[in-house]
Amino acid sequence: MRKWIPHIAALLVILACGRLALWQLDRAAEKSEILSHAERSERIDLNQWLDQHSITALAPFTEVSVTGRFDVQRHVLLDNQVRHHHPGVHVWVPFKLSEPAVTLLVNRGWQPWERRSGRWPQYDTPEHSMSLHGRLSDPPRPGLQLGTQAPLDGQQWPALLTYLELDLVAEGLGTTLSDQVLWLDAESPWHLTGDPWQHVVMGPERHTAYAFQWLAIGLAVIIIWLVLTLRSARPS
């Protein structure tokens, strides 16, 4: 039985490398589809769309225009956001549509902030009704989440979060939030930095390169396995 252990181990490694390569190729195809849709999508009037459709029917990164008002008091600051090696936060502001009664969480961009400063970031939020342009997507997810997010205190604003969990934000606001969030157009006067958003953090070409790396590792294991097997089968 012991003589089969190296063969089983080699087979498991080869299968794992193949599975990881396929997973990376699937991710590359997914990212390519997202980028392709972002390039060819036409801007949709979200107020009119929601009269007859659900927001979840829109593909990720659909470009939309939306009319409504910012909540000037209750903002959410997403912590641990770095820009040019400086610590800061992303400013998320509820935006209530004029019609129908839907509230979106809008990312207005990055602001510098140091926890030891004792002051919150300073920026202006308009009170009047306006039209915004941006792209819809699912809320950002951390690669690795350690622990759970504490509930929001609905009386203390702005709220500082480590992870953007819409259920907790909605509970703190005392309202229902859309399942999609809006990434404000970088050219908007209400975008705080004017930095363009990345549709994907890791492009399809990176996933394709990782797939080839896993295939190369699997091929190397196959060659080593065959060489060692032939040597062991050769008579002394």
Steps between C-alpha positions, in 0.01 A plus 500: 500500500785738582632487144175655373521806726732702266277422201184606687670818621619586148154438358337723761747782430442472123122506545524798735716694252255424220204609710671825601594572138137453390380722783739777393383470139139527616588813697675645194187441289282658772722808521508533120122493493477771766746726316328439167160590646642812667638620166187445291223575754268792432398735778163413654267739682469305824191688621307395191648148501384431856140586409475167319812297580713383790844647553642147525408445134782734398841351425799599717650840418200618301529874444201688643371848569289557808312797647450563872660648811796415722450434870714787628535370857530122503813382322701177512881504495664179379831471682842378383495657153844604376572757227856584398624326816287723724234357737141604459139397451246466221200724556166323445192723502132392481326643195119494499345485155226752424281224349457218586584487873837325475819583689841430347832508678739715294878485517626857469865402510797517733576743782812515719448399860722393788343336800723695740395838362179506707312664210282361225575578135366836387308527171184663366176317419234688299144510627316575176352251255741395227581243233795268547681279252689186591509123482310244703664199658482269797653646818875443536600180677826446692733226383518372857264613774622464856224509759159662467396860456347665808145642459469867414384753757216679322565812710872537424602624154715464304529126557842339462495149351770247427276303265211641296202286595180646357273326751677669791501838325128470420426411861697801624324730253160354580421461130521246220807520277538379145705182461716689248728793578596790274860588417480870425641616167852637550407811300216588736556822700395301809771237456754581770821418310413455132686169490355256244364176642646162414230269369708201609796492738673217313467496122431190287859488377624448858260209550613348169864528609420327829321222307811436291711494816280230652511302175879530495523374857270208415708415192820512705349260755395263219853496355661442840247229581563319169879520535497366855250227410712381206814500712336297773371249246846450346673184625797549733 
